[in-house]
Amino acid sequence: MKILHYQLGSHGGSETFFVQLVQALDQKGVEQKVVIGPNRMWRDQLPDAVEVIAETAYRTLSLDRFHQRRHIAGVIDRWQPNSLLSWMRRGSRMLPTRSQCKKFARLGDLESDLRDYRKADTLICVAPPVAEHARRLGWHGGIEVISNFKSTAQAQPVHRAEFKTPIDAPLICVMGRLTQGKGVDMIIRSLLQIPLAHLWIVGDGKEKSSLEHLSKTLNLDHRIHFLGWQQEPLRFLAAADVLGFASRKEALGNVILEAWSQKVPVVSTHAEGPKWLIRDHNNGRLVDIDDELAFADAIKDILNDPLSAETMTINGFHSLQSEFSQRAVVDRYLDLLVA
């Protein structure tokens, strides 16, 4: 059982799940080699048995691009993996045009076009909305839907006082890339309706400076804490009272699964992936996209009704165990990639 992965991403849900899947497949005895981007902070989390055969940015005009392509082709010829699995757009560009191996591309987003995935035989989509979107874009190859899994192990919460947050203050946590599509600006504005609440923003991205400016403009910077990327983000999530997830477009919502794993209630917008995951008032709350007042009201409902919040966390944890267990997801990958 041999798999070669192409994962050039830096930080985010796709990269987090990549590491988790590689670890799980390693435990199943699958031989794996990987091609990754340079200086990835998660490289040390890969199992010792997994060989990194190349670290490359794979840029269009770089001589390194052609050297690495020849090197990787030689590894494939000698090693003869069962499958090649690329992760998202950048990794999929590296798939060889001609190869006897089965070629898969993991699609974890609602892409605007699929030209960079054309070398793959089959798309592995993280949720039905992603598969449906791919068909609408004209994809005629194979499609499989395999979602992410999350461990149910409980993280040790960080101490709020270490991050200038009162122990008794309501705490909302946001996790992920800081991009316009993630809707963190809406969550910041909703904080105006939630007196005394603090907001932890765990992640980084190109919108950070504008979000910091918005926080100061609204005089909320004393209640909003930009914590950057963290090696153990679940420890921050476990310390929170609510996960806020306000994406304007979202294929799945990996952090929702993480909140369920830590028994933290979720308030999310009605984006594509979250509305597939969440049953409103059952295992989370759903509100309209960019409706900051409804978002704030849903958070206040959770904060003011601990019994209802506990029921949602129990149901979310059950959803995780029954629908997104590691065993079920890894078995699906094994059936597909090494059959």
C-alpha positions, 0 to 999 in steps of 0.5 A: 500500500503506497501513496504519494501526496502533493500538498503545497499549502501553508496553513489552514484546514486542508493542511491540518487534515492532511497531517491527520490523514497521513498520520492515520494512514501511517498507523494502518501500515500505508507507505507514504511519500510527500511533496510539500512547500518549503518551511512548513511549520507542520512538517515536524508533525509528519510521522518519521516513516513518511519521506519528504521527497521534495520541498518546492514552491513550484512557481511557473518561471522557476528552474526548480519547477522543472528539476523537481518534476524530473526528480518526482517522476523518477521516484514514481518510476522506482517506487510505483505507488498505488495512487497519487493524491494532490491537495487543492489547486497548487498540489494538483498542478504538479500531477504528472500528465502521463502515469500508470498510477491512479490520480486523485485530487482532493477538492476542499473548496468551491473553486471558480474553475477546475482547470488545475485539476484536469490531470486527475482521474477522480476528485475527492470532494469534502462535502456534497455541495462541493461535488455538486458544484464540480459537476456544474462546472463541467467535471466529467471525471470520477467524483467521490465524497469523503469528508474530514474526521476529527479526534474526540480527544479533549484538549487542555484549555489555555488560561484566559488570563494569559491572553488578557481575557477576564475569566468570567467574560463570555468568550467567542473564538474564531479560527482560520485564515483571515480572508474577506470570505471568512466574514470575521469583520461581521463577527467583529461588528456583532460584538457591539451587540454582546456587552462584555464578551471577548473575541479570540481570533486564532489565525492570520491572513491578508485581512488582519490589518483591516480587521485590526483597524475595524476593531479600533474604529469600533472601540472594541480593540480592548475586547478583541485579541488577535492571537495569530497561528497557534501550534495547538489551536484546539487548546484555545477553542476548548477555552471558549464559550462559543465558536463563531463561524461567519463564512460567506462561502464555505465548502465544509467548515473544518473548524465546526468539526473541531468545535464539536470535538471539544464540546463547544457550541457553534454559531455559523452562517448559512454557507454551503458546507455548514448548512450540510453539517448543522441542523439548526437548534439541534447540533448548532445554530445557523443564521443568514450570511452577513446578518450581524444582529441575528448572529449576535442574538444566536450567541446571546441565546447560547450564553443565556441558556446553558441547558440548550447550549449543552444539548447542542454540544452533546448533539454535535459530539454525537454527529462527529462520532457517528458521521465523521469518525476517523475509522470510517473516513480512513477506511473510505480512503483506503478503499479508494486509494489502495484498492 
